[in-house]
Amino acid sequence: MPKTKFQEVVFTFIMATCMVYGMIVYNVALNMGTVTGETFLAALHELPIMMPIAFILEFFVVGKIAGAMAFKVMRPTDRPQFITYAVSICICIIMCPTMSLIATILFKEDPSFFTWIKTWAMNFPMAILYQLCYCGPIVRLIFRTIFREKNTSSASDIDIEKAAVEN
């Protein structure tokens, strides 16, 4: 969806914020054993720490790796929404264990290997479902709303595109 570097920064910022906050709320709820207004407020304390980490990882490292992984099973000619799903899943496959490790080190009382594995196992199903069903579609809607494209193609442009497709 993003077409420029600036748009990539904006999209990644919105996505990282939405995903990180949602996953922090989920983990705080698991730790508290309930979901209340306090759960959402408590999650705000970790957001300024975890969101920049997620943004940097996603923008500079994970996005490129996930794209390459996705195109091991997808072709550029496949339906765009399936490519989007494949990239989103690949991002979760990389980000979930990485962010779970960082959260385990920073916030868990027992930052051990086994605590990390448990955190990762608890987070992964939620991360995939949250990304595919809620966060991804909402963030793409927000992004499309911010960066509305003007339809400036004329009839001659459409004729040229049709001719190119037919040949």
N, C-alpha and C positions, 0 to 999 in steps of 0.2 A: 503493500500500500504506500509507504513513504517513497517519495520520488527524489528527494533532495537530502543532503546530510542534515540540514536543519530539521526537516520532517522526521528523519530517523531519530534524532535526539528527542524531539517532542514525543513521538510514539513510544520510544523506549522508556522515557521518564514516566509517562502516564501508565504504561503497562507495569513497570517495576513497582510504582507506588500502589497500584491496585492489587497486584499479586502479593506483594510483601505484606501490606496491611491485612488482607484477607487471611493469609497464612499465619500471621501473628495472632490475629483474633482466634483462629482455630486452635493454635497451640496454647494460648492463654485459657481458652475455654476448657481444653483438655486438662490443664493444670489445676484450674479452679473447680472443675467438675460440674460447671453450670455456665449458662450464658445470661448475663445481666448487663445493664448499662455500664457497670464497672469493668466488665470484660473489654468493651470497646475502648474505654478510657485507658485501661492498663496497656492495651496494645499500642497506644500512641507513644508510650515511653520508649519502646524498642524501634519504632519506625525511623527516627532520625539516624539511628545507627545502621540498621539493616538495609534501608532503601538505597543509600549511596553505594553500598557494597554490591547490591543486586544490579543497580544501574551500570556500574563500571564493569562487572563481570559480563553482563548481557551485551552491552554495547561493544566492548572491545574484544571479547573472547568467545563467549558462548553462541552469540548470534551467527558468527561465521562457521563455527563447528557444526551447529545444529542444521544450518542450511546445507552444508556438505553431506551430513548424515541423511537428511531428508531426501536429497537427490540421489542417494544410493538406491532408494526404493521407488522414487517418483521420477517422472519424466517432465520436462518443461511443457509438454503438450497435454499433460493431465489437467483435469478440471481444477481451476484456481483454488476453490474452497478445499479440495483434498490436499493440495500442496500446503495451504495454510494450516490444515489440521496436522499434517506430517511434521511441519516445522515446529508447530506449537508442542507437539508430543516430544520431539527431540530436544527442545529447550527444557521441558520439564524433566526429561531423563538426565540432563546434565545439571540443571540448576537445583533440583530437589536435593540430591545428596550433598552438593556443595554448600548450599545455604543451610541445610540441616547440620552439617559439620561446623560451620561458623556459629550458628545459634547454640549448638551444644557446647562449644568452647566458651562462648561469651555469657550464656545465660543459664546453663544447667548446673545444678548443685554437684553432680557427679559427672564431669566431662570425660567419660571414658569411651573407648571404642564401642562397647556394647550399648551405651546410652545413645551414641550417634546412630548405630544401626537401628535401634528401636525408634528414634526420632524420625529417621529416614523412612522406615517402614510405615509409620503412622501418617507421615506427611504425603507420601507419594500418591496414594489413591485420591486424596483430597486435592492435591495440586493439579493432577490431570483433569479431574472433573470440574474443578473451579475454573481452570484455564479454558477448557473446551466449551463448557455450558454457560458460564457467567462472565468471567473477567474478559476473556478474549473478545466475545461479541460486543460487550459494553464498551470496551476500550476502542475497538474498531469503529463503532458508531460515533463515539466522541471524536475520534480522529477525523472521520469523514465529515462531521459537522464543522469542525474547526477549519479543515482544509477542503472546503467545497470546490470542486472543479467546475469551471465555467464551460459549458458546451458551446465551443466556438467553431465546430466543424461545419463547413458549408456543404451544400449539395455536391459540389465538385469533389470535395475531399472524400465524401462517402462513396461517390462513384469510383474514385481512384482506389479506395480500400477494397471495394467489391471486386474490381478488376484484378487486383493483386491476389485476392483469395481464390478467385476462379482459375487463375493461371497457376 
